[in-house]
Amino acid sequence: MRSGFVSILGRPNVGKSTLLNKLVGEKVAIVTSKPQTTRTRIHGILEVAAKKGKHPAAQIVFVDTPGVHKPESWLDKRMMQEVHDALESRDVVLFMVDATRRLEFADAKSEDAFALGLIRKLDCPVFLVINKIDLIAKDTLLPMIAELSALHSFAEVIPVSARKGDGLDRLVAKLVEHLPEGERYFPKDQFTDQPLRFMVAELIRERILQETGEEVPYASAVVVERFEEPQPEDKKPVTRIAAAIYCERSGQKAILIGKGGAKLKSIGTNARKEIESLLGKRVFLELHVIVEEGWRERRGFVESLDWRRQIEELGKWEE
């Protein structure tokens, strides 16, 4: 058997989270059209059955990372630290690019060049994954492959459509070839290591991203404050969840709440449906909005949003 960690790296909006969800077959990461939707490392686990004469069985742990960008706020720095952490413990890296977007690798000051610079420092196999090929003319693909292949000595160059699933079987087969022999890192039926509390918070944040505009989505953070599972004796089992939505200014709070509370109700209703689908249970969801001025610039607050840190704090509280 083969096993290993495969980090997915790329600029914002290249489709990394869509690729992760499609490969794993579950909604592991939230997906929106807004850049920097992903703020932390997200593990998606794929169990690959052996194919006689083609490849052995494998467990691939995909690591979705925040979009590569030059950091400005402390939140940006924390997101980039997540990228660097993902690159430290990896066996293969997928470098994803968007086939529909003009790439600026020639400009040394561009964020495309910045991302390529990270790749060039790696000593592991790097696959170039060209995404969204279903949205470009077929006769432009081969010249694009030739141009991008010249940038780095890629182990493989694989065109895909993450949205449609095209090319993903070949991607998985090639990954198995490059992974080392090893045992499973996670149980066979597990598809992510994220706790339900974090996944719930992310589903709420996904609705904020989808239902608000301008600065509000980027200035918002969600923390689940209460997560109560139904008891066996409950006649109508309901999971009760309370979550706080943090923003930076009173004007943003007003937008999140909306006239007569309409926006917050819409966010809650739509998020609840997604959460019920995730949990397979009825959910009572309570949301409230808190102004935490300039939280993106405050290291302590940004660090407190990390679900790994939250789990540690919950453990201390329970002790």
C-alpha positions as CSV (number, residue, x, y, z in Angstrom):
1,M,0.0,0.0,0.0
2,R,1.0,3.6,-0.6
3,S,0.2,6.7,1.4
4,G,1.2,10.3,1.8
5,F,0.3,13.9,2.0
6,V,-0.5,15.9,-1.2
7,S,-0.6,19.7,-0.7
8,I,-2.7,21.7,-3.2
9,L,-1.1,25.1,-3.8
10,G,-2.2,28.0,-6.0
11,R,-3.4,31.6,-6.3
12,P,-6.9,32.5,-5.0
13,N,-9.8,31.3,-7.1
14,V,-8.0,28.6,-9.1
15,G,-10.5,26.0,-7.8
16,K,-8.5,24.2,-5.1
17,S,-11.4,23.6,-2.8
18,T,-13.6,22.4,-5.7
19,L,-10.9,19.9,-6.7
20,L,-10.6,18.7,-3.1
21,N,-14.3,18.2,-2.7
22,K,-14.6,16.4,-6.1
23,L,-11.6,14.1,-5.3
24,V,-12.9,13.1,-1.8
25,G,-16.5,12.9,-2.8
26,E,-17.6,15.0,0.2
27,K,-18.0,18.7,0.9
28,V,-14.8,19.0,2.9
29,A,-14.1,22.7,2.1
30,I,-16.5,25.6,1.5
31,V,-16.5,27.0,-2.1
32,T,-17.4,30.6,-3.2
33,S,-16.4,32.9,-6.0
34,K,-14.7,35.2,-3.6
35,P,-10.9,35.1,-3.2
36,Q,-9.4,33.9,0.1
37,T,-12.4,31.8,1.0
38,T,-10.0,29.2,2.5
39,R,-8.3,30.5,5.6
40,T,-6.7,27.4,7.0
41,R,-5.3,24.0,6.0
42,I,-8.0,21.5,5.3
43,H,-7.4,17.8,5.0
44,G,-9.5,15.6,2.7
45,I,-8.8,11.9,2.8
46,L,-9.2,9.6,-0.3
47,E,-9.0,5.9,-0.1
48,V,-7.9,4.5,-3.5
49,A,-8.7,0.9,-4.3
50,A,-6.0,-1.2,-6.0
51,K,-6.3,-1.7,-9.8
52,K,-4.7,-4.9,-11.0
53,G,-1.8,-4.1,-13.4
54,K,-2.2,-0.4,-12.8
55,H,-1.5,0.7,-9.3
56,P,-1.7,-0.6,-5.7
57,A,-4.1,0.5,-3.0
58,A,-3.4,3.9,-1.5
59,Q,-4.5,6.5,1.0
60,I,-4.0,10.1,-0.2
61,V,-4.3,12.9,2.3
62,F,-5.0,16.0,0.3
63,V,-4.2,19.3,2.0
64,D,-6.1,22.3,0.7
65,T,-4.3,25.6,1.5
66,P,-5.3,29.3,1.4
67,G,-4.7,31.0,-1.9
68,V,-1.1,32.2,-2.2
69,H,-0.9,36.0,-1.9
70,K,1.5,38.6,-0.5
71,P,0.4,39.1,3.1
72,E,-0.7,42.5,4.5
73,S,-2.8,42.1,7.6
74,W,-2.0,39.6,10.4
75,L,-4.8,37.4,9.1
76,D,-3.0,37.3,5.7
77,K,0.2,36.3,7.4
78,R,-1.5,33.6,9.4
79,M,-3.0,32.3,6.1
80,M,0.4,32.2,4.4
81,Q,1.8,30.4,7.5
82,E,-0.8,27.7,6.8
83,V,0.6,27.4,3.3
84,H,4.2,27.1,4.5
85,D,3.1,24.5,7.2
86,A,1.4,22.4,4.5
87,L,4.5,22.5,2.4
88,E,6.7,21.3,5.2
89,S,5.0,17.9,5.6
90,R,4.2,16.8,2.0
91,D,5.1,14.0,-0.4
92,V,3.8,15.6,-3.5
93,V,2.6,19.2,-4.3
94,L,-0.2,20.1,-6.8
95,F,0.5,23.5,-8.3
96,M,-2.9,24.6,-9.7
97,V,-3.4,27.3,-12.2
98,D,-6.5,28.7,-13.9
99,A,-6.6,28.1,-17.6
100,T,-9.0,31.0,-18.1
101,R,-6.8,33.6,-16.4
102,R,-3.8,35.5,-17.9
103,L,-0.8,34.4,-15.8
104,E,2.0,36.9,-15.0
105,F,5.0,34.8,-14.2
106,A,7.3,37.0,-16.2
107,D,6.6,39.9,-13.8
108,A,8.9,39.3,-10.8
109,K,6.7,41.5,-8.6
110,S,3.5,39.7,-9.4
111,E,1.8,37.2,-7.1
112,D,2.0,34.6,-9.8
113,A,5.8,34.9,-9.6
114,F,5.6,34.8,-5.8
115,A,3.7,31.5,-6.0
116,L,6.1,30.0,-8.5
117,G,9.0,31.0,-6.2
118,L,7.5,28.8,-3.4
119,I,7.4,25.9,-5.9
120,R,11.0,26.3,-7.0
121,K,12.2,25.9,-3.4
122,L,10.6,22.4,-3.0
123,D,12.5,19.1,-3.2
124,C,9.5,16.9,-3.8
125,P,7.6,16.0,-7.0
126,V,5.4,18.9,-8.1
127,F,2.5,18.4,-10.5
128,L,1.3,21.2,-12.6
129,V,-2.5,21.0,-12.6
130,I,-4.2,23.2,-15.2
131,N,-7.8,23.7,-14.1
132,K,-11.0,24.9,-15.9
133,I,-10.0,23.4,-19.3
134,D,-13.7,23.0,-20.0
135,L,-13.9,26.9,-20.3
136,I,-11.2,27.4,-23.0
137,A,-10.9,26.6,-26.7
138,K,-9.3,23.1,-27.2
139,D,-6.7,24.5,-29.6
140,T,-5.2,26.8,-26.9
141,L,-4.5,24.0,-24.4
142,L,-1.4,22.5,-26.0
143,P,0.4,25.9,-26.4
144,M,-0.5,26.7,-22.8
145,I,0.9,23.4,-21.6
146,A,4.2,24.0,-23.5
147,E,4.5,27.5,-22.1
148,L,3.8,26.5,-18.5
149,S,5.9,23.4,-18.6
150,A,8.9,25.6,-19.4
151,L,8.6,27.4,-16.0
152,H,9.7,24.5,-13.9
153,S,10.7,20.8,-14.0
154,F,7.2,19.5,-13.2
155,A,6.9,15.7,-12.4
156,E,3.6,15.7,-14.3
157,V,1.4,18.1,-16.2
158,I,-2.3,17.3,-15.9
159,P,-5.1,19.3,-17.4
160,V,-8.4,18.9,-15.5
161,S,-11.9,20.3,-15.0
162,A,-12.4,20.1,-11.2
163,R,-16.0,21.2,-11.6
164,K,-16.8,18.4,-14.1
165,G,-14.4,15.8,-12.8
166,D,-12.5,15.5,-16.1
167,G,-8.9,14.3,-15.7
168,L,-9.2,13.4,-12.0
169,D,-8.8,9.6,-12.5
170,R,-5.5,10.2,-14.3
171,L,-4.4,12.7,-11.6
172,V,-5.1,10.1,-8.8
173,A,-3.3,7.3,-10.7
174,K,-0.2,9.5,-11.2
175,L,-0.3,10.5,-7.5
176,V,-0.3,6.9,-6.4
177,E,2.8,6.3,-8.6
178,H,4.7,9.0,-6.8
179,L,3.6,8.2,-3.2
180,P,5.9,6.2,-0.9
181,E,5.1,2.8,0.5
182,G,3.3,3.2,3.9
183,E,0.4,2.6,6.2
184,R,-2.8,4.6,6.5
185,Y,-2.7,7.8,8.4
186,F,-6.4,7.8,9.0
187,P,-9.1,5.1,9.4
188,K,-10.3,3.8,6.1
189,D,-13.8,5.4,6.2
190,Q,-12.7,8.8,7.4
191,F,-12.8,11.7,4.8
192,T,-11.5,14.6,6.9
193,D,-9.8,15.4,10.2
194,Q,-11.8,18.5,10.8
195,P,-14.1,18.6,13.9
196,L,-17.8,19.1,13.2
197,R,-17.7,22.5,15.1
198,F,-15.2,23.9,12.6
199,M,-17.1,22.5,9.6
200,V,-20.3,24.1,11.0
201,A,-18.5,27.5,11.4
202,E,-17.3,27.3,7.9
203,L,-20.7,26.6,6.5
204,I,-22.0,29.7,8.2
205,R,-19.1,31.7,6.9
206,E,-19.8,30.3,3.4
207,R,-23.3,31.8,3.6
208,I,-21.9,35.2,4.7
209,L,-19.5,35.1,1.7
210,Q,-22.4,34.3,-0.6
211,E,-24.9,36.8,0.8
212,T,-22.9,39.9,1.5
213,G,-20.6,42.1,-0.6
214,E,-17.8,44.7,-0.4
215,E,-15.6,44.4,2.7
216,V,-18.1,42.4,4.9
217,P,-17.1,38.8,3.9
218,Y,-13.4,39.5,4.4
219,A,-14.0,41.2,7.8
220,S,-16.2,38.4,9.1
221,A,-15.2,35.4,11.2
222,V,-17.4,32.7,12.8
223,V,-16.9,30.9,16.1
224,V,-19.2,28.1,17.3
225,E,-19.9,28.9,21.0
226,R,-22.2,26.0,21.8
227,F,-22.7,22.6,20.1
228,E,-25.2,20.4,21.9
229,E,-26.0,17.0,20.5
230,P,-29.5,15.6,21.2
231,Q,-29.9,13.2,24.1
232,P,-31.2,9.6,23.7
233,E,-34.4,10.4,25.6
234,D,-35.3,13.4,23.4
235,K,-38.6,12.7,21.6
236,K,-37.7,15.2,18.8
237,P,-33.9,15.0,18.5
238,V,-32.4,18.4,17.6
239,T,-28.7,19.5,17.6
240,R,-28.6,23.0,19.2
241,I,-25.9,25.3,17.9
242,A,-25.0,28.8,18.8
243,A,-22.4,30.8,16.8
244,A,-21.0,34.3,16.9
245,I,-20.2,36.2,13.8
246,Y,-17.4,38.7,14.3
247,C,-16.9,41.8,12.2
248,E,-14.8,44.9,12.5
249,R,-17.2,47.8,12.4
250,S,-20.7,48.7,13.4
251,G,-21.6,49.4,9.8
252,Q,-20.6,45.8,8.9
253,K,-22.8,44.6,11.8
254,A,-25.7,46.5,10.4
255,I,-25.3,44.9,7.0
256,L,-25.0,41.4,8.5
257,I,-28.2,41.9,10.5
258,G,-30.1,43.7,7.7
259,K,-33.4,45.6,7.9
260,G,-35.5,44.0,10.7
261,G,-32.9,41.2,11.0
262,A,-33.7,39.9,7.5
263,K,-30.1,39.3,6.4
264,L,-29.1,37.4,9.5
265,K,-32.2,35.3,9.3
266,S,-31.4,34.5,5.6
267,I,-27.8,33.6,6.5
268,G,-29.1,31.4,9.4
269,T,-31.8,29.7,7.4
270,N,-29.5,28.7,4.5
271,A,-26.6,27.8,6.7
272,R,-28.9,25.6,8.8
273,K,-30.0,23.6,5.7
274,E,-26.3,22.9,4.9
275,I,-25.6,22.0,8.5
276,E,-28.5,19.6,8.6
277,S,-27.3,18.0,5.4
278,L,-23.8,17.6,7.0
279,L,-25.1,16.2,10.3
280,G,-28.1,14.2,9.0
281,K,-30.1,15.7,11.9
282,R,-32.5,18.5,12.6
283,V,-30.6,21.6,13.8
284,F,-31.6,24.7,15.8
285,L,-29.2,27.4,14.9
286,E,-28.8,30.7,16.8
287,L,-26.6,33.5,15.4
288,H,-25.5,36.8,16.8
289,V,-23.1,39.4,15.6
290,I,-20.2,41.0,17.6
291,V,-18.1,43.9,16.6
292,E,-14.4,43.2,17.3
293,E,-12.6,46.3,15.9
294,G,-9.6,45.6,13.7
295,W,-9.5,41.9,14.5
296,R,-7.6,41.0,11.3
297,E,-4.6,43.0,12.6
298,R,-4.6,41.4,16.0
299,R,-2.5,38.4,16.3
300,G,-4.1,37.0,19.4
301,F,-7.6,37.1,18.0
302,V,-6.5,35.6,14.6
303,E,-4.7,32.8,16.3
304,S,-7.8,32.1,18.4
305,L,-9.8,31.3,15.2
306,D,-7.6,28.3,14.5
307,W,-9.8,25.2,15.1
308,R,-6.7,23.3,16.4
309,R,-6.3,26.0,19.1
310,Q,-10.0,26.0,19.9
311,I,-9.9,22.2,20.4
312,E,-7.0,22.6,22.8
313,E,-8.9,25.3,24.8
314,L,-12.0,23.1,24.9
315,G,-9.9,20.3,26.3
316,K,-8.4,22.5,29.0
317,W,-11.9,23.7,29.9
318,E,-13.3,20.2,30.2
319,E,-10.4,19.2,32.4
